[in-house]
Amino acid sequence: MILAFAGFASTFAGRSIEPLVGVLARDLRSDPHTVALLSTAFALPYALIQPILGPVGDALGKERIIAICLAILTLALACCALTTSLDTLFVLRMIAGGSAGGVVPLALALMGDRIPIERRQVAIGRFLVAVILGQLSGSTFAGLIEGAIGWAGVFAITAAVAALGCGAALLWFD
């Protein structure tokens, strides 16, 4: 359950940017095409960091690296809520993507290490449902509430979700 929440938290923020493109372009006085690249700024580091963090997790402990990734994700998202610079937002989204990219593969590897083979398929299935729900609900959530709390509020809530995932991981892994 804790790994599922960590997976949810790591993917929730990834898709939350798409509904915010128009508002961010207006507020940060930028071209919407440029602002739309914030999705890529998250997704590319998310994918590229995975082959690196796998061996790091093996060497230093998967649990530790998952918790560190969630902590960095939380900080990067909280800073996204505070910035007023598109350039800074790009850097923060890259940091967030890179840190989020370590959670899902390390969690899957950890399940392979700890869950007996006869229960592993069900556990992985439940985990992947949480990851997919994080992706789906991130964009839906952002689109529904942005009008009420603004784009900075959306980033603040995604940071809070990541913080909850980090807190749960720290408690469970100790």
Secondary structure, DSSP 8 states (H G I E B T S, - for coil): -HHHHHHHHHHHTTTTTGGGHHHHHHHTT--HHHHHTHHHHHHHHHHHTHHHHHHHHHHH-HHHHHHHHHHHHHHHHHHHHH---HHHHHHHHHHHHHHHTTHHHHHHHHHHHHS-HHHHHHHHHHHHHHHHHHHHHHHHHHHHHHHHHHHHHHHHHHHHHHHHHHHHHHHHH-
